[in-house]
Amino acid sequence: MEIKLPSWGTAANVTKASINEFGRFDDLKASVDKAKAKDYFEKLEYAKIPIFKINIKVHNLLQKFILKGRFDIEEREI
């Protein structure tokens, strides 16, 4: 999954409290291709997932990625 981050400066300056400063985190979440995200999480969990849960999973994954720094995400093939 490709994640394009907005220009926020260094990740060390971003906290949970400031992650959505100026609406940048909301903009990032809005830029996610929901169909691709749904496909990714459904392959990962081997189950159908309603879109509202996909939105929660996207939020959590992006937040973790930004706050903790880079990490590898799981990929599964069907």
HELIX and SHEET records of a PDB file:
HELIX    1   1 ALA A   11  ASN A   13  5                                   3    
HELIX    2   2 GLU A   21  GLY A   23  5                                   3    
HELIX    3   3 ARG A   24  ALA A   30  1                                   7    
HELIX    4   4 LYS A   34  GLU A   45  1                                  12    
HELIX    5   5 ILE A   51  LYS A   68  1                                  18    
END                                                                             
